[in-house]
């Protein structure tokens, strides 16, 4: 699945994942890696985020059992 995402997609929502732990894990080869965000009670749903965007993820929370919400901030703050 990672190979299919690698060239075209930065964020992907998946259903029926087999990863049983809550938290995060990297998948894929160096340079084309994705981080899987998931919750323990999320009924097999998760969010893949490309490695270049992982630092911009502010918050991941479970809205309901089959809906995860990821907040991504892509704003550069310029100090005065």
Backbone as CSV, one residue per row, in Angstrom:
resi,resn,N_x,N_y,N_z,CA_x,CA_y,CA_z,C_x,C_y,C_z
1,UNK,0.827,-1.193,0.000,0.000,0.000,0.000,0.868,1.252,0.000
2,UNK,1.962,1.222,0.738,2.844,2.393,0.811,3.400,2.732,-0.567
3,UNK,3.748,1.732,-1.340,4.287,1.965,-2.681,3.268,2.681,-3.564
4,UNK,2.004,2.367,-3.404,0.949,3.017,-4.194,0.761,4.473,-3.784
5,UNK,0.991,4.785,-2.538,0.811,6.147,-2.048,2.015,7.037,-2.320
6,UNK,3.190,6.458,-2.371,4.447,7.189,-2.270,4.604,8.352,-3.240
7,UNK,4.180,8.242,-4.457,4.430,9.295,-5.435,3.319,10.313,-5.567
8,UNK,2.129,10.015,-5.064,0.987,10.876,-5.353,0.276,11.455,-4.143
9,UNK,0.390,10.830,-2.977,-0.481,11.174,-1.849,0.340,11.587,-0.634
10,UNK,-0.075,12.674,0.030,0.595,13.114,1.255,-0.169,12.696,2.503
11,UNK,-1.496,12.651,2.435,-2.323,12.249,3.573,-3.371,11.255,3.069
12,UNK,-3.517,10.143,3.787,-4.502,9.140,3.386,-5.184,8.579,4.624
13,UNK,-6.483,8.437,4.559,-7.251,7.814,5.635,-7.503,6.365,5.247
14,UNK,-7.293,5.466,6.183,-7.451,4.050,5.879,-8.444,3.416,6.836
15,UNK,-9.026,2.341,6.380,-9.978,1.573,7.173,-9.503,0.130,7.201
16,UNK,-9.849,-0.581,8.247,-9.478,-1.985,8.409,-7.972,-2.190,8.492
17,UNK,-7.291,-1.341,9.230,-5.857,-1.530,9.449,-5.648,-2.715,10.384
18,UNK,-4.496,-3.310,10.335,-4.190,-4.474,11.167,-3.246,-4.142,12.309
19,UNK,-2.826,-2.902,12.432,-1.920,-2.471,13.501,-2.712,-2.372,14.794
20,UNK,-2.391,-3.157,15.786,-3.212,-3.267,16.995,-2.859,-2.279,18.100
21,UNK,-1.749,-1.631,18.032,-1.336,-0.732,19.100,-1.885,0.673,18.868
22,UNK,-2.028,1.437,19.934,-2.372,2.845,19.752,-1.069,3.612,19.609
23,UNK,-1.152,4.773,19.017,0.042,5.571,18.841,0.454,5.669,17.396
24,UNK,1.772,5.751,17.160,2.285,6.031,15.832,3.368,5.037,15.453
25,UNK,3.545,4.887,14.143,4.600,4.028,13.624,4.907,4.456,12.197
26,UNK,6.187,4.442,11.827,6.594,4.749,10.465,6.550,3.500,9.603
27,UNK,6.128,3.656,8.347,6.107,2.595,7.351,6.790,3.106,6.095
28,UNK,7.429,2.219,5.361,8.004,2.566,4.067,9.503,2.727,4.109
29,UNK,10.081,2.931,2.925,11.524,3.085,2.771,11.931,4.532,3.024
30,UNK,13.191,4.743,3.304,13.715,6.086,3.565,13.415,7.003,2.385
31,UNK,12.899,8.170,2.660,12.543,9.125,1.626,11.098,9.010,1.152
32,UNK,10.479,7.860,1.347,9.076,7.657,0.964,8.333,7.042,2.139
33,UNK,8.583,7.579,3.327,7.983,7.006,4.524,6.701,7.733,4.888
34,UNK,5.822,6.986,5.547,4.566,7.521,6.062,4.457,7.165,7.534
35,UNK,3.848,8.051,8.290,3.593,7.783,9.696,2.119,7.467,9.856
36,UNK,1.830,6.364,10.518,0.449,5.960,10.769,0.040,6.461,12.139
37,UNK,-0.999,7.286,12.177,-1.578,7.748,13.430,-2.847,6.942,13.664
38,UNK,-2.995,6.371,14.851,-4.198,5.606,15.155,-4.446,5.639,16.657
39,UNK,-5.640,5.296,17.048,-6.038,5.218,18.444,-6.405,3.777,18.777
40,UNK,-6.299,3.413,20.030,-6.557,2.033,20.436,-7.988,1.603,20.163
41,UNK,-8.950,2.474,20.399,-10.369,2.114,20.234,-10.944,2.616,18.915
42,UNK,-10.125,2.800,17.895,-10.614,3.447,16.673,-11.193,2.477,15.651
43,UNK,-11.472,1.236,16.027,-12.122,0.266,15.145,-11.427,0.099,13.801
44,UNK,-10.117,0.093,13.814,-9.383,-0.201,12.592,-9.198,0.941,11.631
45,UNK,-9.396,2.179,12.047,-9.149,3.309,11.165,-7.843,3.985,11.554
46,UNK,-7.206,4.596,10.574,-5.950,5.286,10.825,-5.721,6.345,9.769
47,UNK,-4.711,7.170,9.995,-4.356,8.238,9.067,-2.871,8.101,8.747
48,UNK,-2.538,7.941,7.453,-1.162,7.951,6.994,-0.803,9.382,6.616
49,UNK,0.341,9.862,7.116,0.824,11.201,6.793,2.247,11.059,6.257
50,UNK,2.526,11.697,5.116,3.861,11.637,4.523,4.884,12.229,5.497
51,UNK,6.099,11.704,5.437,7.152,12.107,6.374,7.407,13.609,6.360
52,UNK,7.275,14.245,5.196,7.533,15.689,5.120,6.487,16.518,5.875
53,UNK,5.318,15.942,6.177,4.252,16.655,6.885,4.130,16.267,8.353
54,UNK,4.875,15.279,8.809,4.723,14.776,10.185,4.969,15.879,11.212
55,UNK,5.928,16.737,10.974,6.209,17.835,11.906,5.106,18.872,11.973
56,UNK,4.228,18.901,10.982,3.132,19.870,10.938,1.849,19.356,11.586
57,UNK,1.822,18.084,11.970,0.630,17.531,12.623,0.564,18.066,14.045
58,UNK,-0.493,18.801,14.340,-0.656,19.429,15.638,-1.368,18.503,16.618
59,UNK,-2.407,17.824,16.136,-3.238,17.029,17.031,-3.953,15.943,16.224
60,UNK,-4.055,14.764,16.820,-4.864,13.688,16.257,-5.776,13.206,17.370
61,UNK,-7.085,13.238,17.127,-8.018,12.783,18.159,-9.137,11.974,17.522
62,UNK,-9.768,11.176,18.342,-10.875,10.355,17.881,-12.175,11.122,18.107
63,UNK,-12.918,11.361,17.032,-14.202,12.058,17.119,-15.285,11.069,17.561
64,UNK,-15.440,10.016,16.791,-16.257,8.869,17.172,-15.435,7.634,16.821
65,UNK,-15.958,6.452,17.077,-15.169,5.243,16.918,-14.566,5.057,15.532
66,UNK,-15.230,5.483,14.496,-14.728,5.264,13.145,-14.297,6.549,12.449
67,UNK,-14.072,7.618,13.227,-13.636,8.896,12.657,-12.485,9.455,13.480
68,UNK,-11.325,9.623,12.842,-10.188,10.298,13.454,-10.047,11.665,12.815
69,UNK,-9.637,12.645,13.600,-9.430,14.001,13.097,-7.967,14.368,13.313
70,UNK,-7.297,14.751,12.237,-5.906,15.201,12.314,-5.865,16.684,11.973
71,UNK,-5.262,17.465,12.847,-5.083,18.894,12.580,-3.649,19.099,12.109
72,UNK,-3.529,19.688,10.918,-2.223,19.938,10.325,-2.082,21.440,10.128
73,UNK,-0.998,21.994,10.624,-0.748,23.426,10.511,0.396,23.649,9.534
74,UNK,0.134,24.376,8.473,1.142,24.637,7.445,1.408,26.134,7.338
75,UNK,1.544,26.786,8.463,1.766,28.231,8.495,3.149,28.489,9.067
76,UNK,3.915,29.299,8.359,5.229,29.687,8.872,5.069,31.000,9.630
77,UNK,5.522,31.011,10.856,5.430,32.204,11.689,6.715,32.993,11.518
78,UNK,6.570,34.258,11.147,7.731,35.135,10.966,7.795,36.051,12.178
79,UNK,8.850,35.906,13.002,8.945,36.756,14.197,9.209,38.208,13.826
80,UNK,8.714,39.115,14.658,8.914,40.558,14.425,10.300,40.975,14.786
